[in-house]
Amino acid sequence: MSHEPKDLTVEQVAEELQVHKNRVYSWIQSGELPAIDIGRLGRHNYRISRVDLDAFKQARRTTRDDDDR
């Protein structure tokens, strides 16, 4: 049985999606990707829930019909 963490770091999300971590920060700051900030004193330390990441991926999924728009 796999023991995937429920909450992921920005680096883990970036690796999974094969994007630079700055892209993940951008999605968080725009509100597109929900995250919690467990940092302190002005230093961000985000965690992204697996459920929120899966919903984000589903919302960005393209279909063949998207080409017709």
PQR file of N, CA, C, O and H, with PARSE charges and radii, in Angstrom:
ATOM      1  N   MET A   1       0.841  -1.183   0.000 -0.4000 1.5000
ATOM      2  CA  MET A   1       0.000   0.000   0.000 -0.0000 2.0000
ATOM      3  C   MET A   1       0.882   1.242   0.000  0.5500 1.7000
ATOM      4  O   MET A   1       1.831   1.331   0.779 -0.5500 1.4000
ATOM      5  N   SER A   2       0.572   2.207  -0.877 -0.4000 1.5000
ATOM      6  CA  SER A   2       1.333   3.434  -1.008 -0.0000 2.0000
ATOM      7  C   SER A   2       1.007   4.384   0.141  0.5500 1.7000
ATOM      8  O   SER A   2      -0.141   4.500   0.568 -0.5500 1.4000
ATOM      9  H   SER A   2      -0.199   2.134  -1.511  0.4000 1.0000
ATOM     10  N   HIS A   3       2.037   5.055   0.625 -0.4000 1.5000
ATOM     11  CA  HIS A   3       1.845   6.039   1.677 -0.0000 2.0000
ATOM     12  C   HIS A   3       2.179   7.419   1.148  0.5500 1.7000
ATOM     13  O   HIS A   3       3.190   8.008   1.531 -0.5500 1.4000
ATOM     14  H   HIS A   3       2.970   4.961   0.277  0.4000 1.0000
ATOM     15  N   GLU A   4       1.328   7.940   0.264 -0.4000 1.5000
ATOM     16  CA  GLU A   4       1.537   9.280  -0.267 -0.0000 2.0000
ATOM     17  C   GLU A   4       1.194  10.298   0.805  0.5500 1.7000
ATOM     18  O   GLU A   4       0.219  10.135   1.539 -0.5500 1.4000
ATOM     19  H   GLU A   4       0.507   7.461  -0.047  0.4000 1.0000
ATOM     20  N   PRO A   5       2.009  11.362   0.893 -0.5600 1.5000
ATOM     21  CA  PRO A   5       1.673  12.401   1.871  0.2800 2.0000
ATOM     22  C   PRO A   5       0.390  13.116   1.461  0.5500 1.7000
ATOM     23  O   PRO A   5       0.126  13.320   0.276 -0.5500 1.4000
ATOM     24  N   LYS A   6      -0.398  13.492   2.460 -0.4000 1.5000
ATOM     25  CA  LYS A   6      -1.632  14.232   2.182 -0.0000 2.0000
ATOM     26  C   LYS A   6      -1.303  15.647   1.733  0.5500 1.7000
ATOM     27  O   LYS A   6      -1.972  16.203   0.862 -0.5500 1.4000
ATOM     28  H   LYS A   6      -0.183  13.326   3.422  0.4000 1.0000
ATOM     29  N   ASP A   7      -0.276  16.222   2.328 -0.4000 1.5000
ATOM     30  CA  ASP A   7       0.138  17.576   1.988 -0.0000 2.0000
ATOM     31  C   ASP A   7       1.497  17.539   1.307  0.5500 1.7000
ATOM     32  O   ASP A   7       2.412  16.841   1.744 -0.5500 1.4000
ATOM     33  H   ASP A   7       0.267  15.771   3.035  0.4000 1.0000
ATOM     34  N   LEU A   8       1.609  18.305   0.228 -0.4000 1.5000
ATOM     35  CA  LEU A   8       2.819  18.308  -0.579 -0.0000 2.0000
ATOM     36  C   LEU A   8       3.498  19.668  -0.504  0.5500 1.7000
ATOM     37  O   LEU A   8       2.836  20.687  -0.307 -0.5500 1.4000
ATOM     38  H   LEU A   8       0.866  18.872  -0.127  0.4000 1.0000
ATOM     39  N   THR A   9       4.811  19.684  -0.660 -0.4000 1.5000
ATOM     40  CA  THR A   9       5.547  20.938  -0.730 -0.0000 2.0000
ATOM     41  C   THR A   9       5.468  21.489  -2.149  0.5500 1.7000
ATOM     42  O   THR A   9       5.072  20.787  -3.079 -0.5500 1.4000
ATOM     43  H   THR A   9       5.349  18.856  -0.820  0.4000 1.0000
ATOM     44  N   VAL A  10       5.847  22.741  -2.300 -0.4000 1.5000
ATOM     45  CA  VAL A  10       5.903  23.349  -3.631 -0.0000 2.0000
ATOM     46  C   VAL A  10       6.835  22.537  -4.525  0.5500 1.7000
ATOM     47  O   VAL A  10       6.528  22.301  -5.693 -0.5500 1.4000
ATOM     48  H   VAL A  10       6.169  23.311  -1.544  0.4000 1.0000
ATOM     49  N   GLU A  11       7.954  22.116  -3.986 -0.4000 1.5000
ATOM     50  CA  GLU A  11       8.920  21.341  -4.762 -0.0000 2.0000
ATOM     51  C   GLU A  11       8.336  20.010  -5.230  0.5500 1.7000
ATOM     52  O   GLU A  11       8.567  19.596  -6.366 -0.5500 1.4000
ATOM     53  H   GLU A  11       8.203  22.308  -3.037  0.4000 1.0000
ATOM     54  N   GLN A  12       7.583  19.340  -4.362 -0.4000 1.5000
ATOM     55  CA  GLN A  12       6.962  18.069  -4.734 -0.0000 2.0000
ATOM     56  C   GLN A  12       5.922  18.260  -5.830  0.5500 1.7000
ATOM     57  O   GLN A  12       5.832  17.451  -6.753 -0.5500 1.4000
ATOM     58  H   GLN A  12       7.396  19.677  -3.439  0.4000 1.0000
ATOM     59  N   VAL A  13       5.131  19.335  -5.728 -0.4000 1.5000
ATOM     60  CA  VAL A  13       4.127  19.619  -6.751 -0.0000 2.0000
ATOM     61  C   VAL A  13       4.818  19.931  -8.079  0.5500 1.7000
ATOM     62  O   VAL A  13       4.406  19.436  -9.128 -0.5500 1.4000
ATOM     63  H   VAL A  13       5.204  19.992  -4.977  0.4000 1.0000
ATOM     64  N   ALA A  14       5.863  20.749  -8.030 -0.4000 1.5000
ATOM     65  CA  ALA A  14       6.599  21.103  -9.247 -0.0000 2.0000
ATOM     66  C   ALA A  14       7.171  19.849  -9.908  0.5500 1.7000
ATOM     67  O   ALA A  14       7.111  19.705 -11.129 -0.5500 1.4000
ATOM     68  H   ALA A  14       6.197  21.151  -7.178  0.4000 1.0000
ATOM     69  N   GLU A  15       7.719  18.955  -9.112 -0.4000 1.5000
ATOM     70  CA  GLU A  15       8.286  17.721  -9.663 -0.0000 2.0000
ATOM     71  C   GLU A  15       7.193  16.859 -10.292  0.5500 1.7000
ATOM     72  O   GLU A  15       7.374  16.325 -11.386 -0.5500 1.4000
ATOM     73  H   GLU A  15       7.769  19.072  -8.120  0.4000 1.0000
ATOM     74  N   GLU A  16       6.080  16.727  -9.615 -0.4000 1.5000
ATOM     75  CA  GLU A  16       4.984  15.909 -10.141 -0.0000 2.0000
ATOM     76  C   GLU A  16       4.440  16.453 -11.458  0.5500 1.7000
ATOM     77  O   GLU A  16       4.145  15.692 -12.379 -0.5500 1.4000
ATOM     78  H   GLU A  16       5.932  17.161  -8.726  0.4000 1.0000
ATOM     79  N   LEU A  17       4.312  17.773 -11.540 -0.4000 1.5000
ATOM     80  CA  LEU A  17       3.745  18.394 -12.733 -0.0000 2.0000
ATOM     81  C   LEU A  17       4.804  18.731 -13.789  0.5500 1.7000
ATOM     82  O   LEU A  17       4.480  19.183 -14.887 -0.5500 1.4000
ATOM     83  H   LEU A  17       4.552  18.392 -10.792  0.4000 1.0000
ATOM     84  N   GLN A  18       6.061  18.504 -13.440 -0.4000 1.5000
ATOM     85  CA  GLN A  18       7.192  18.771 -14.333 -0.0000 2.0000
ATOM     86  C   GLN A  18       7.228  20.230 -14.776  0.5500 1.7000
ATOM     87  O   GLN A  18       7.351  20.538 -15.962 -0.5500 1.4000
ATOM     88  H   GLN A  18       6.324  18.137 -12.548  0.4000 1.0000
ATOM     89  N   VAL A  19       7.117  21.119 -13.789 -0.4000 1.5000
ATOM     90  CA  VAL A  19       7.225  22.553 -14.014 -0.0000 2.0000
ATOM     91  C   VAL A  19       8.204  23.128 -12.992  0.5500 1.7000
ATOM     92  O   VAL A  19       8.541  22.475 -12.005 -0.5500 1.4000
ATOM     93  H   VAL A  19       7.017  20.869 -12.826  0.4000 1.0000
ATOM     94  N   HIS A  20       8.652  24.351 -13.241 -0.4000 1.5000
ATOM     95  CA  HIS A  20       9.533  25.023 -12.288 -0.0000 2.0000
ATOM     96  C   HIS A  20       8.727  25.414 -11.051  0.5500 1.7000
ATOM     97  O   HIS A  20       7.537  25.712 -11.151 -0.5500 1.4000
ATOM     98  H   HIS A  20       8.379  24.881 -14.043  0.4000 1.0000
ATOM     99  N   LYS A  21       9.367  25.413  -9.902 -0.4000 1.5000
ATOM    100  CA  LYS A  21       8.639  25.741  -8.664 -0.0000 2.0000
ATOM    101  C   LYS A  21       8.072  27.159  -8.693  0.5500 1.7000
ATOM    102  O   LYS A  21       7.083  27.433  -8.014 -0.5500 1.4000
ATOM    103  H   LYS A  21      10.334  25.171  -9.821  0.4000 1.0000
ATOM    104  N   ASN A  22       8.678  28.070  -9.467 -0.4000 1.5000
ATOM    105  CA  ASN A  22       8.124  29.425  -9.570 -0.0000 2.0000
ATOM    106  C   ASN A  22       6.738  29.404 -10.203  0.5500 1.7000
ATOM    107  O   ASN A  22       5.902  30.250  -9.885 -0.5500 1.4000
ATOM    108  H   ASN A  22       9.482  27.848 -10.019  0.4000 1.0000
ATOM    109  N   ARG A  23       6.486  28.457 -11.089 -0.4000 1.5000
ATOM    110  CA  ARG A  23       5.158  28.321 -11.702 -0.0000 2.0000
ATOM    111  C   ARG A  23       4.145  27.949 -10.622  0.5500 1.7000
ATOM    112  O   ARG A  23       3.031  28.474 -10.603 -0.5500 1.4000
ATOM    113  H   ARG A  23       7.165  27.770 -11.347  0.4000 1.0000
ATOM    114  N   VAL A  24       4.533  27.040  -9.720 -0.4000 1.5000
ATOM    115  CA  VAL A  24       3.642  26.626  -8.628 -0.0000 2.0000
ATOM    116  C   VAL A  24       3.361  27.812  -7.707  0.5500 1.7000
ATOM    117  O   VAL A  24       2.218  28.023  -7.302 -0.5500 1.4000
ATOM    118  H   VAL A  24       5.438  26.614  -9.735  0.4000 1.0000
ATOM    119  N   TYR A  25       4.405  28.597  -7.369 -0.4000 1.5000
ATOM    120  CA  TYR A  25       4.201  29.795  -6.554 -0.0000 2.0000
ATOM    121  C   TYR A  25       3.223  30.752  -7.226  0.5500 1.7000
ATOM    122  O   TYR A  25       2.378  31.351  -6.560 -0.5500 1.4000
ATOM    123  H   TYR A  25       5.333  28.426  -7.698  0.4000 1.0000
ATOM    124  N   SER A  26       3.338  30.896  -8.541 -0.4000 1.5000
ATOM    125  CA  SER A  26       2.446  31.780  -9.289 -0.0000 2.0000
ATOM    126  C   SER A  26       0.994  31.308  -9.181  0.5500 1.7000
ATOM    127  O   SER A  26       0.091  32.118  -8.969 -0.5500 1.4000
ATOM    128  H   SER A  26       4.024  30.410  -9.082  0.4000 1.0000
ATOM    129  N   TRP A  27       0.773  30.010  -9.325 -0.4000 1.5000
ATOM    130  CA  TRP A  27      -0.581  29.465  -9.211 -0.0000 2.0000
ATOM    131  C   TRP A  27      -1.145  29.694  -7.806  0.5500 1.7000
ATOM    132  O   TRP A  27      -2.327  29.994  -7.643 -0.5500 1.4000
ATOM    133  H   TRP A  27       1.506  29.353  -9.498  0.4000 1.0000
ATOM    134  N   ILE A  28      -0.286  29.548  -6.796 -0.4000 1.5000
ATOM    135  CA  ILE A  28      -0.725  29.766  -5.413 -0.0000 2.0000
ATOM    136  C   ILE A  28      -1.080  31.236  -5.210  0.5500 1.7000
ATOM    137  O   ILE A  28      -2.138  31.545  -4.662 -0.5500 1.4000
ATOM    138  H   ILE A  28       0.675  29.304  -6.928  0.4000 1.0000
ATOM    139  N   GLN A  29      -0.206  32.146  -5.647 -0.4000 1.5000
ATOM    140  CA  GLN A  29      -0.419  33.569  -5.427 -0.0000 2.0000
ATOM    141  C   GLN A  29      -1.635  34.093  -6.188  0.5500 1.7000
ATOM    142  O   GLN A  29      -2.276  35.048  -5.750 -0.5500 1.4000
ATOM    143  H   GLN A  29       0.653  31.895  -6.092  0.4000 1.0000
ATOM    144  N   SER A  30      -1.956  33.471  -7.330 -0.4000 1.5000
ATOM    145  CA  SER A  30      -3.130  33.896  -8.094 -0.0000 2.0000
ATOM    146  C   SER A  30      -4.422  33.326  -7.523  0.5500 1.7000
ATOM    147  O   SER A  30      -5.513  33.747  -7.907 -0.5500 1.4000
ATOM    148  H   SER A  30      -1.436  32.695  -7.687  0.4000 1.0000
ATOM    149  N   GLY A  31      -4.301  32.364  -6.602 -0.4000 1.5000
ATOM    150  CA  GLY A  31      -5.475  31.729  -6.027 -0.0000 2.0000
ATOM    151  C   GLY A  31      -5.956  30.527  -6.824  0.5500 1.7000
ATOM    152  O   GLY A  31      -6.944  29.890  -6.458 -0.5500 1.4000
ATOM    153  H   GLY A  31      -3.414  32.022  -6.290  0.4000 1.0000
ATOM    154  N   GLU A  32      -5.267  30.218  -7.903 -0.4000 1.5000
ATOM    155  CA  GLU A  32      -5.670  29.098  -8.753 -0.0000 2.0000
ATOM    156  C   GLU A  32      -5.412  27.752  -8.076  0.5500 1.7000
ATOM    157  O   GLU A  32      -6.166  26.797  -8.264 -0.5500 1.4000
ATOM    158  H   GLU A  32      -4.465  30.736  -8.200  0.4000 1.0000
ATOM    159  N   LEU A  33      -4.340  27.688  -7.288 -0.4000 1.5000
ATOM    160  CA  LEU A  33      -3.987  26.461  -6.565 -0.0000 2.0000
ATOM    161  C   LEU A  33      -4.036  26.759  -5.068  0.5500 1.7000
ATOM    162  O   LEU A  33      -3.169  27.468  -4.558 -0.5500 1.4000
ATOM    163  H   LEU A  33      -3.728  28.464  -7.136  0.4000 1.0000
ATOM    164  N   PRO A  34      -5.030  26.236  -4.357 -0.5600 1.5000
ATOM    165  CA  PRO A  34      -5.116  26.487  -2.913  0.2800 2.0000
ATOM    166  C   PRO A  34      -3.921  25.888  -2.167  0.5500 1.7000
ATOM    167  O   PRO A  34      -3.422  24.817  -2.514 -0.5500 1.4000
ATOM    168  N   ALA A  35      -3.482  26.603  -1.142 -0.4000 1.5000
ATOM    169  CA  ALA A  35      -2.373  26.122  -0.319 -0.0000 2.0000
ATOM    170  C   ALA A  35      -2.505  26.727   1.070  0.5500 1.7000
ATOM    171  O   ALA A  35      -3.174  27.742   1.261 -0.5500 1.4000
ATOM    172  H   ALA A  35      -3.888  27.473  -0.860  0.4000 1.0000
ATOM    173  N   ILE A  36      -1.862  26.094   2.025 -0.4000 1.5000
ATOM    174  CA  ILE A  36      -1.767  26.686   3.356 -0.0000 2.0000
ATOM    175  C   ILE A  36      -0.318  27.137   3.549  0.5500 1.7000
ATOM    176  O   ILE A  36       0.615  26.501   3.059 -0.5500 1.4000
ATOM    177  H   ILE A  36      -1.318  25.269   1.869  0.4000 1.0000
ATOM    178  N   ASP A  37      -0.153  28.222   4.257 -0.4000 1.5000
ATOM    179  CA  ASP A  37       1.174  28.771   4.503 -0.0000 2.0000
ATOM    180  C   ASP A  37       1.529  28.520   5.962  0.5500 1.7000
ATOM    181  O   ASP A  37       0.946  29.117   6.867 -0.5500 1.4000
ATOM    182  H   ASP A  37      -0.911  28.738   4.655  0.4000 1.0000
ATOM    183  N   ILE A  38       2.486  27.636   6.177 -0.4000 1.5000
ATOM    184  CA  ILE A  38       2.906  27.322   7.540 -0.0000 2.0000
ATOM    185  C   ILE A  38       4.190  28.062   7.924  0.5500 1.7000
ATOM    186  O   ILE A  38       4.804  27.785   8.954 -0.5500 1.4000
ATOM    187  H   ILE A  38       2.959  27.151   5.442  0.4000 1.0000
ATOM    188  N   GLY A  39       4.574  29.004   7.071 -0.4000 1.5000
ATOM    189  CA  GLY A  39       5.775  29.794   7.329 -0.0000 2.0000
ATOM    190  C   GLY A  39       5.539  30.832   8.407  0.5500 1.7000
ATOM    191  O   GLY A  39       4.433  30.986   8.924 -0.5500 1.4000
ATOM    192  H   GLY A  39       4.075  29.229   6.234  0.4000 1.0000
ATOM    193  N   ARG A  40       6.615  31.543   8.733 -0.4000 1.5000
ATOM    194  CA  ARG A  40       6.498  32.606   9.722 -0.0000 2.0000
ATOM    195  C   ARG A  40       7.487  33.723   9.405  0.5500 1.7000
ATOM    196  O   ARG A  40       8.439  33.536   8.647 -0.5500 1.4000
ATOM    197  H   ARG A  40       7.514  31.418   8.313  0.4000 1.0000
ATOM    198  N   LEU A  41       7.246  34.865   9.989 -0.4000 1.5000
ATOM    199  CA  LEU A  41       8.104  36.031   9.825 -0.0000 2.0000
ATOM    200  C   LEU A  41       8.353  36.377   8.361  0.5500 1.7000
ATOM    201  O   LEU A  41       9.486  36.644   7.959 -0.5500 1.4000
ATOM    202  H   LEU A  41       6.472  35.017  10.604  0.4000 1.0000
ATOM    203  N   GLY A  42       7.285  36.369   7.570 -0.4000 1.5000
ATOM    204  CA  GLY A  42       7.386  36.774   6.181 -0.0000 2.0000
ATOM    205  C   GLY A  42       7.987  35.743   5.242  0.5500 1.7000
ATOM    206  O   GLY A  42       8.163  36.017   4.054 -0.5500 1.4000
ATOM    207  H   GLY A  42       6.365  36.152   7.896  0.4000 1.0000
ATOM    208  N   ARG A  43       8.304  34.566   5.755 -0.4000 1.5000
ATOM    209  CA  ARG A  43       8.866  33.506   4.909 -0.0000 2.0000
ATOM    210  C   ARG A  43       7.782  32.483   4.630  0.5500 1.7000
ATOM    211  O   ARG A  43       7.287  31.820   5.540 -0.5500 1.4000
ATOM    212  H   ARG A  43       8.161  34.344   6.720  0.4000 1.0000
ATOM    213  N   HIS A  44       7.419  32.363   3.360 -0.4000 1.5000
ATOM    214  CA  HIS A  44       6.375  31.426   2.976 -0.0000 2.0000
ATOM    215  C   HIS A  44       6.896  29.994   3.020  0.5500 1.7000
ATOM    216  O   HIS A  44       8.031  29.711   2.638 -0.5500 1.4000
ATOM    217  H   HIS A  44       7.822  32.903   2.620  0.4000 1.0000
ATOM    218  N   ASN A  45       6.047  29.115   3.487 -0.4000 1.5000
ATOM    219  CA  ASN A  45       6.336  27.685   3.499 -0.0000 2.0000
ATOM    220  C   ASN A  45       4.995  26.999   3.219  0.5500 1.7000
ATOM    221  O   ASN A  45       4.261  26.627   4.135 -0.5500 1.4000
ATOM    222  H   ASN A  45       5.124  29.344   3.797  0.4000 1.0000
ATOM    223  N   TYR A  46       4.704  26.845   1.936 -0.4000 1.5000
ATOM    224  CA  TYR A  46       3.387  26.371   1.531 -0.0000 2.0000
ATOM    225  C   TYR A  46       3.275  24.851   1.559  0.5500 1.7000
ATOM    226  O   TYR A  46       4.246  24.125   1.347 -0.5500 1.4000
ATOM    227  H   TYR A  46       5.301  27.146   1.192  0.4000 1.0000
ATOM    228  N   ARG A  47       2.049  24.399   1.831 -0.4000 1.5000
ATOM    229  CA  ARG A  47       1.684  22.991   1.693 -0.0000 2.0000
ATOM    230  C   ARG A  47       0.416  22.932   0.856  0.5500 1.7000
ATOM    231  O   ARG A  47      -0.513  23.714   1.057 -0.5500 1.4000
ATOM    232  H   ARG A  47       1.260  24.989   2.004  0.4000 1.0000
ATOM    233  N   ILE A  48       0.391  22.003  -0.074 -0.4000 1.5000
ATOM    234  CA  ILE A  48      -0.738  21.825  -0.974 -0.0000 2.0000
ATOM    235  C   ILE A  48      -1.324  20.450  -0.696  0.5500 1.7000
ATOM    236  O   ILE A  48      -0.602  19.453  -0.699 -0.5500 1.4000
ATOM    237  H   ILE A  48       1.146  21.368  -0.237  0.4000 1.0000
ATOM    238  N   SER A  49      -2.622  20.391  -0.457 -0.4000 1.5000
ATOM    239  CA  SER A  49      -3.236  19.095  -0.166 -0.0000 2.0000
ATOM    240  C   SER A  49      -3.351  18.283  -1.456  0.5500 1.7000
ATOM    241  O   SER A  49      -3.501  18.840  -2.543 -0.5500 1.4000
ATOM    242  H   SER A  49      -3.209  21.201  -0.455  0.4000 1.0000
ATOM    243  N   ARG A  50      -3.279  16.988  -1.319 -0.4000 1.5000
ATOM    244  CA  ARG A  50      -3.422  16.087  -2.469 -0.0000 2.0000
ATOM    245  C   ARG A  50      -4.784  16.306  -3.129  0.5500 1.7000
ATOM    246  O   ARG A  50      -4.890  16.296  -4.356 -0.5500 1.4000
ATOM    247  H   ARG A  50      -3.156  16.535  -0.436  0.4000 1.0000
ATOM    248  N   VAL A  51      -5.815  16.501  -2.326 -0.4000 1.5000
ATOM    249  CA  VAL A  51      -7.167  16.714  -2.858 -0.0000 2.0000
ATOM    250  C   VAL A  51      -7.201  17.991  -3.696  0.5500 1.7000
ATOM    251  O   VAL A  51      -7.768  17.998  -4.788 -0.5500 1.4000
ATOM    252  H   VAL A  51      -5.730  16.510  -1.330  0.4000 1.0000
ATOM    253  N   ASP A  52      -6.598  19.073  -3.194 -0.4000 1.5000
ATOM    254  CA  ASP A  52      -6.579  20.332  -3.942 -0.0000 2.0000
ATOM    255  C   ASP A  52      -5.749  20.210  -5.217  0.5500 1.7000
ATOM    256  O   ASP A  52      -6.126  20.764  -6.250 -0.5500 1.4000
ATOM    257  H   ASP A  52      -6.137  19.068  -2.307  0.4000 1.0000
ATOM    258  N   LEU A  53      -4.634  19.501  -5.162 -0.4000 1.5000
ATOM    259  CA  LEU A  53      -3.816  19.316  -6.357 -0.0000 2.0000
ATOM    260  C   LEU A  53      -4.568  18.501  -7.399  0.5500 1.7000
ATOM    261  O   LEU A  53      -4.537  18.831  -8.584 -0.5500 1.4000
ATOM    262  H   LEU A  53      -4.327  19.051  -4.323  0.4000 1.0000
ATOM    263  N   ASP A  54      -5.238  17.448  -6.973 -0.4000 1.5000
ATOM    264  CA  ASP A  54      -6.012  16.635  -7.916 -0.0000 2.0000
ATOM    265  C   ASP A  54      -7.132  17.453  -8.560  0.5500 1.7000
ATOM    266  O   ASP A  54      -7.386  17.321  -9.758 -0.5500 1.4000
ATOM    267  H   ASP A  54      -5.263  17.180  -6.010  0.4000 1.0000
ATOM    268  N   ALA A  55      -7.811  18.306  -7.761 -0.4000 1.5000
ATOM    269  CA  ALA A  55      -8.874  19.169  -8.307 -0.0000 2.0000
ATOM    270  C   ALA A  55      -8.290  20.178  -9.290  0.5500 1.7000
ATOM    271  O   ALA A  55      -8.894  20.451 -10.327 -0.5500 1.4000
ATOM    272  H   ALA A  55      -7.606  18.413  -6.789  0.4000 1.0000
ATOM    273  N   PHE A  56      -7.131  20.730  -8.978 -0.4000 1.5000
ATOM    274  CA  PHE A  56      -6.443  21.668  -9.864 -0.0000 2.0000
ATOM    275  C   PHE A  56      -6.119  20.997 -11.194  0.5500 1.7000
ATOM    276  O   PHE A  56      -6.349  21.569 -12.260 -0.5500 1.4000
ATOM    277  H   PHE A  56      -6.640  20.508  -8.135  0.4000 1.0000
ATOM    278  N   LYS A  57      -5.593  19.803 -11.126 -0.4000 1.5000
ATOM    279  CA  LYS A  57      -5.259  19.066 -12.352 -0.0000 2.0000
ATOM    280  C   LYS A  57      -6.512  18.754 -13.162  0.5500 1.7000
ATOM    281  O   LYS A  57      -6.500  18.866 -14.388 -0.5500 1.4000
ATOM    282  H   LYS A  57      -5.406  19.338 -10.261  0.4000 1.0000
ATOM    283  N   GLN A  58      -7.572  18.371 -12.503 -0.4000 1.5000
ATOM    284  CA  GLN A  58      -8.817  18.055 -13.203 -0.0000 2.0000
ATOM    285  C   GLN A  58      -9.393  19.301 -13.884  0.5500 1.7000
ATOM    286  O   GLN A  58      -9.879  19.230 -15.012 -0.5500 1.4000
ATOM    287  H   GLN A  58      -7.582  18.280 -11.507  0.4000 1.0000
ATOM    288  N   ALA A  59      -9.336  20.436 -13.193 -0.4000 1.5000
ATOM    289  CA  ALA A  59      -9.874  21.683 -13.749 -0.0000 2.0000
ATOM    290  C   ALA A  59      -9.088  22.135 -14.976  0.5500 1.7000
ATOM    291  O   ALA A  59      -9.639  22.805 -15.850 -0.5500 1.4000
ATOM    292  H   ALA A  59      -8.941  20.495 -12.276  0.4000 1.0000
ATOM    293  N   ARG A  60      -7.823  21.781 -15.049 -0.4000 1.5000
ATOM    294  CA  ARG A  60      -6.979  22.194 -16.172 -0.0000 2.0000
ATOM    295  C   ARG A  60      -6.928  21.155 -17.281  0.5500 1.7000
ATOM    296  O   ARG A  60      -6.261  21.358 -18.295 -0.5500 1.4000
ATOM    297  H   ARG A  60      -7.376  21.237 -14.339  0.4000 1.0000
ATOM    298  N   ARG A  61      -7.621  20.058 -17.096 -0.4000 1.5000
ATOM    299  CA  ARG A  61      -7.633  19.005 -18.111 -0.0000 2.0000
ATOM    300  C   ARG A  61      -8.282  19.524 -19.383  0.5500 1.7000
ATOM    301  O   ARG A  61      -9.324  20.177 -19.340 -0.5500 1.4000
ATOM    302  H   ARG A  61      -8.163  19.893 -16.272  0.4000 1.0000
ATOM    303  N   THR A  62      -7.663  19.232 -20.503 -0.4000 1.5000
ATOM    304  CA  THR A  62      -8.224  19.646 -21.786 -0.0000 2.0000
ATOM    305  C   THR A  62      -8.949  18.470 -22.426  0.5500 1.7000
ATOM    306  O   THR A  62      -8.696  17.307 -22.113 -0.5500 1.4000
ATOM    307  H   THR A  62      -6.817  18.702 -20.539  0.4000 1.0000
ATOM    308  N   THR A  63      -9.850  18.811 -23.324 -0.4000 1.5000
ATOM    309  CA  THR A  63     -10.571  17.793 -24.075 -0.0000 2.0000
ATOM    310  C   THR A  63     -10.471  18.129 -25.554  0.5500 1.7000
ATOM    311  O   THR A  63     -10.041  19.222 -25.921 -0.5500 1.4000
ATOM    312  H   THR A  63     -10.055  19.756 -23.579  0.4000 1.0000
ATOM    313  N   ARG A  64     -10.857  17.218 -26.377 -0.4000 1.5000
ATOM    314  CA  ARG A  64     -10.822  17.473 -27.817 -0.0000 2.0000
ATOM    315  C   ARG A  64     -11.727  18.640 -28.193  0.5500 1.7000
ATOM    316  O   ARG A  64     -11.435  19.365 -29.144 -0.5500 1.4000
ATOM    317  H   ARG A  64     -11.206  16.329 -26.079  0.4000 1.0000
ATOM    318  N   ASP A  65     -12.822  18.830 -27.459 -0.4000 1.5000
ATOM    319  CA  ASP A  65     -13.754  19.916 -27.737 -0.0000 2.0000
ATOM    320  C   ASP A  65     -13.119  21.288 -27.498  0.5500 1.7000
ATOM    321  O   ASP A  65     -13.557  22.282 -28.078 -0.5500 1.4000
ATOM    322  H   ASP A  65     -13.059  18.241 -26.686  0.4000 1.0000
ATOM    323  N   ASP A  66     -12.072  21.348 -26.635 -0.4000 1.5000
ATOM    324  CA  ASP A  66     -11.426  22.612 -26.352 -0.0000 2.0000
ATOM    325  C   ASP A  66     -10.803  23.218 -27.610  0.5500 1.7000
ATOM    326  O   ASP A  66     -10.672  24.439 -27.699 -0.5500 1.4000
ATOM    327  H   ASP A  66     -11.716  20.540 -26.165  0.4000 1.0000
ATOM    328  N   ASP A  67     -10.423  22.399 -28.571 -0.4000 1.5000
ATOM    329  CA  ASP A  67      -9.813  22.884 -29.810 -0.0000 2.0000
ATOM    330  C   ASP A  67     -10.808  23.646 -30.665  0.5500 1.7000
ATOM    331  O   ASP A  67     -10.406  24.449 -31.507 -0.5500 1.4000
ATOM    332  H   ASP A  67     -10.529  21.407 -28.499  0.4000 1.0000
ATOM    333  N   ASP A  68     -12.097  23.410 -30.468 -0.4000 1.5000
ATOM    334  CA  ASP A  68     -13.127  24.024 -31.297 -0.0000 2.0000
ATOM    335  C   ASP A  68     -13.542  25.400 -30.791  0.5500 1.7000
ATOM    336  O   ASP A  68     -14.341  26.080 -31.435 -0.5500 1.4000
ATOM    337  H   ASP A  68     -12.423  22.757 -29.785  0.4000 1.0000
ATOM    338  N   ARG A  69     -13.013  25.814 -29.656 -0.4000 1.5000
ATOM    339  CA  ARG A  69     -13.422  27.105 -29.063 -0.0000 2.0000
ATOM    340  C   ARG A  69     -12.705  28.250 -29.700  0.5500 1.7000
ATOM    341  O   ARG A  69     -12.927  29.402 -29.326 -0.5500 1.4000
ATOM    342  H   ARG A  69     -12.364  25.261 -29.132  0.4000 1.0000
TER
END
